[in-house]
Amino acid sequence: MLAILLGTVLTAMAEAPIRVNVDFSSHVRDWDGFGVNYVETAQTRDYEKDPQEYGGFSRLNENERQEVMEMIFGEDGLNPGLLKMFYDPWHEPENDNGDPRRIDMDRFDHETTTKWMRYFAKDGLRRTRARGGDLAFITTLYGPPAWTTKQKFVRGRDLDPAMK
């Protein structure tokens, strides 16, 4: 009975026109902050064979990069207070020593995976501080390294308990 009643109400609601009025002069609450993130290459399993780069800084010349930076971090830009950075799973592509607790720092490839993100963060922080502001950073992992998953490939969905 409840399902029939709920279905009738939802059907009636879907058919009824809804009036919306947006009034920007009426403030609900103060804006607490604004954040941005930069992603150069998303969802790729191989930076060399299939970089899936859809229009990041690597495709722009320096003048174009600076124009984007000005629109985001400049005096009249968006002026974010938070920058989210995605840490890619490519930093140790394979566990060459069999011990998930011992990371081979020489295997990290920060140039390929974070070059433009670091550019964005460094120049954004410089511009933000130049206008008297500050920028907070948070980092999140895109996914675990392939060797930590049961599938043994990047974006594998099941963690390997042996690599816990």
Secondary structure, DSSP 8 states (H G I E B T S, - for coil): -HHHHHHHHHHHHHHS-------TTS-SS-----EEE--SB-S-SBTTTB--B-S-GGGS-HHHHHHHHHHHHSTTS---SEEEEEE-GGGSSS-TTS-TTS--GGG--HHHHHHHHHHHHHHHHHHHHHTT---EEEEEESS--GGGBSS-STT-SSB-GGG-
